[in-house]
Amino acid sequence: MNEPLKIGIIGLGKMGGIRAATVRQHDDTVLISGTDPNPPKKGFNDMKILPDYRAVIESGVDAVFVCTPNRFIPEVVIAALDAGKHVFCEKPPGRNMADIERIMAAEKRNPGLVLKVGFNHRYHYGIMEAKKIVDSGKYGKILWMRGVYGKAEGSGKPGEWRNSPALAGGGILF
């Protein structure tokens, strides 16, 4: 049996917790370390909590999950790739095209690594059904579509980073 893939999680909020729970479900992965500016008091006892993302990257992990607010994602993803780590980051990976281009350049510098961007509705029933309809050609060649799906705002908590253009950029619209 191969050694389990050693995972670090950068950002231990809602999505970091969801990703940690998923890692725990697989025998071929193990949580090694994590970081957050306000680390949760419980729920992450099976990993070492470190002071910052650089410490997580240097903690002997093979891969990192980047679950930070949008404005931090490019810096963290690029540092992890350049340190030789595989990366899964939450969407969007940047606040603008300059961010995305910097990430793409880092990915090209590190061709042996895997970089994935999360899209949590990729296998949602409604999305899969819509794709079947488009692929069937039933309505001809789709040239343009407009739709509303999911939520377009944060939790409603004061100071929520998802509601700040400076912190989230285009958010889910990017």
C-alpha positions as semicolon CSV with decimal commas, in nm:
position;residue;x (nm);y (nm);z (nm)
1;M;0,000;0,000;0,000
2;N;0,123;0,350;-0,083
3;E;0,176;0,612;0,181
4;P;-0,131;0,833;0,232
5;L;-0,132;1,174;0,065
6;K;-0,042;1,430;0,334
7;I;-0,281;1,725;0,331
8;G;-0,264;2,077;0,471
9;I;-0,562;2,311;0,489
10;I;-0,513;2,685;0,462
11;G;-0,826;2,854;0,593
12;L;-1,023;2,663;0,857
13;G;-1,359;2,834;0,817
14;K;-1,670;2,680;0,664
15;M;-1,509;2,540;0,348
16;G;-1,192;2,434;0,529
17;G;-1,409;2,232;0,766
18;I;-1,598;2,072;0,478
19;R;-1,272;1,982;0,302
20;A;-1,123;1,842;0,624
21;A;-1,428;1,619;0,671
22;T;-1,384;1,487;0,317
23;V;-1,014;1,415;0,371
24;R;-1,099;1,221;0,688
25;Q;-1,330;0,990;0,490
26;H;-1,046;0,851;0,277
27;D;-0,782;0,604;0,393
28;D;-0,539;0,728;0,129
29;T;-0,525;1,083;0,273
30;V;-0,421;1,219;0,611
31;L;-0,451;1,568;0,761
32;I;-0,112;1,703;0,867
33;S;-0,152;2,075;0,933
34;G;-0,373;2,377;0,894
35;T;-0,385;2,748;0,960
36;D;-0,638;3,024;1,008
37;P;-0,608;3,375;1,156
38;N;-0,886;3,276;1,397
39;P;-0,843;2,900;1,439
40;P;-1,152;2,712;1,553
41;K;-1,137;2,585;1,909
42;K;-1,263;2,241;1,809
43;G;-1,297;2,016;1,508
44;F;-0,933;2,018;1,398
45;N;-0,762;1,825;1,677
46;D;-0,625;1,572;1,427
47;M;-0,389;1,823;1,266
48;K;-0,120;2,061;1,382
49;I;-0,241;2,423;1,378
50;L;0,037;2,643;1,244
51;P;0,082;3,024;1,245
52;D;0,054;3,092;0,870
53;Y;0,018;2,942;0,523
54;R;0,394;2,929;0,466
55;A;0,432;2,706;0,772
56;V;0,163;2,472;0,636
57;I;0,337;2,454;0,297
58;E;0,666;2,370;0,474
59;S;0,511;2,113;0,714
60;G;0,579;1,806;0,502
61;V;0,247;1,807;0,315
62;D;0,208;1,675;-0,039
63;A;-0,095;1,891;-0,118
64;V;-0,287;2,186;0,021
65;F;-0,648;2,293;0,017
66;V;-0,671;2,672;-0,010
67;C;-0,996;2,779;0,157
68;T;-0,923;3,144;0,224
69;P;-1,111;3,460;0,131
70;N;-1,067;3,534;-0,239
71;R;-0,809;3,810;-0,200
72;F;-0,556;3,568;-0,047
73;I;-0,601;3,277;-0,288
74;P;-0,354;3,381;-0,563
75;E;-0,064;3,445;-0,324
76;V;-0,119;3,116;-0,140
77;V;-0,174;2,905;-0,453
78;I;0,138;3,044;-0,621
79;A;0,352;2,989;-0,309
80;A;0,228;2,630;-0,277
81;L;0,288;2,546;-0,643
82;D;0,633;2,703;-0,636
83;A;0,711;2,495;-0,324
84;G;0,621;2,177;-0,514
85;K;0,277;2,111;-0,363
86;H;-0,038;1,996;-0,538
87;V;-0,320;2,248;-0,486
88;F;-0,697;2,244;-0,461
89;C;-0,838;2,595;-0,418
90;E;-1,186;2,725;-0,374
91;K;-1,349;2,936;-0,642
92;P;-1,287;3,192;-0,768
93;P;-0,909;3,153;-0,775
94;G;-0,863;3,529;-0,810
95;R;-1,041;3,862;-0,802
96;N;-0,948;3,964;-1,155
97;M;-0,772;3,840;-1,468
98;A;-0,432;3,957;-1,343
99;D;-0,470;3,720;-1,045
100;I;-0,572;3,434;-1,273
101;E;-0,282;3,498;-1,511
102;R;-0,034;3,490;-1,221
103;I;-0,175;3,155;-1,108
104;M;-0,163;3,017;-1,462
105;A;0,203;3,122;-1,492
106;A;0,284;2,940;-1,166
107;E;0,103;2,631;-1,291
108;K;0,309;2,640;-1,614
109;R;0,631;2,672;-1,411
110;N;0,536;2,354;-1,225
111;P;0,407;2,109;-1,489
112;G;0,432;1,800;-1,268
113;L;0,182;1,933;-1,015
114;V;-0,196;1,920;-1,007
115;L;-0,395;2,242;-0,961
116;K;-0,772;2,212;-0,928
117;V;-1,033;2,480;-0,864
118;G;-1,341;2,372;-0,672
119;F;-1,685;2,396;-0,821
120;N;-1,914;2,240;-0,565
121;H;-2,213;2,212;-0,799
122;R;-2,040;2,032;-1,085
123;Y;-2,224;1,708;-1,005
124;H;-2,543;1,866;-0,872
125;Y;-2,848;1,699;-1,026
126;G;-2,988;2,019;-1,180
127;I;-2,655;2,110;-1,340
128;M;-2,610;1,761;-1,482
129;E;-2,962;1,765;-1,625
130;A;-2,904;2,104;-1,786
131;K;-2,584;1,972;-1,943
132;K;-2,772;1,670;-2,081
133;I;-3,028;1,901;-2,243
134;V;-2,758;2,121;-2,397
135;D;-2,557;1,820;-2,517
136;S;-2,867;1,656;-2,667
137;G;-2,907;1,937;-2,919
138;K;-3,282;1,937;-2,850
139;Y;-3,286;2,317;-2,863
140;G;-3,021;2,353;-3,133
141;K;-2,687;2,515;-3,068
142;I;-2,704;2,719;-2,748
143;L;-2,550;3,059;-2,818
144;W;-2,635;3,239;-2,497
145;M;-2,803;3,159;-2,169
146;R;-2,903;3,351;-1,863
147;G;-2,989;3,185;-1,538
148;V;-2,995;3,223;-1,164
149;Y;-2,863;2,950;-0,942
150;G;-2,755;2,948;-0,580
151;K;-2,706;3,254;-0,368
152;A;-2,547;3,581;-0,464
153;E;-2,466;3,719;-0,122
154;G;-2,286;3,628;0,197
155;S;-2,426;3,509;0,525
156;G;-2,567;3,850;0,615
157;K;-2,325;3,881;0,908
158;P;-2,177;4,230;0,947
159;G;-1,826;4,244;0,805
160;E;-1,868;3,922;0,602
161;W;-1,575;3,917;0,356
162;R;-1,794;3,773;0,079
163;N;-1,989;4,101;0,069
164;S;-1,682;4,320;0,017
165;P;-1,568;4,385;-0,343
166;A;-1,220;4,467;-0,208
167;L;-1,193;4,124;-0,046
168;A;-1,401;3,904;-0,275
169;G;-1,355;4,072;-0,611
170;G;-1,629;3,946;-0,839
171;G;-1,708;3,666;-0,598
172;I;-1,929;3,400;-0,748
173;L;-1,980;3,620;-1,054
174;F;-1,614;3,595;-1,159
